[in-house]
Amino acid sequence: MNGSKAMRVVFIEWTDACGCAAGWDDRTKLEEFEGNCYTTGIVLDEDELFILVASSVTADLKTQQGGIAIPKEMIKYITDLELP
């Protein structure tokens, strides 16, 4: 890894909205839907409203794949993971 940038890896538990896939779906009942999601990733950016994490990044942290911006209002729990 490029020594000039520190890499932060986090585990996030958050609540997402429920939606339907394209086409027909089985009916979802609210009592079956808890809305909990789990994301583990490398923090690319963060401000007061969002945290942007990705599942894969290049060593220079300039290119990412699998990025997701999670609204902080939806985060139930976040913790930093220790790197080896």
Number of C-alpha atoms within 10 A of each C-alpha: 10 10 8 7 10 9 15 14 19 15 16 20 16 19 18 15 10 10 7 10 6 6 5 7 8 6 7 11 7 9 6 7 10 11 12 13 14 13 16 17 21 22 21 20 11 13 9 8 10 16 17 16 27 20 15 14 18 11 13 12 16 8 11 15 11 10 16 16 15 19 16 16 11 16 18 12 12 15 11 14 13 8 7 3
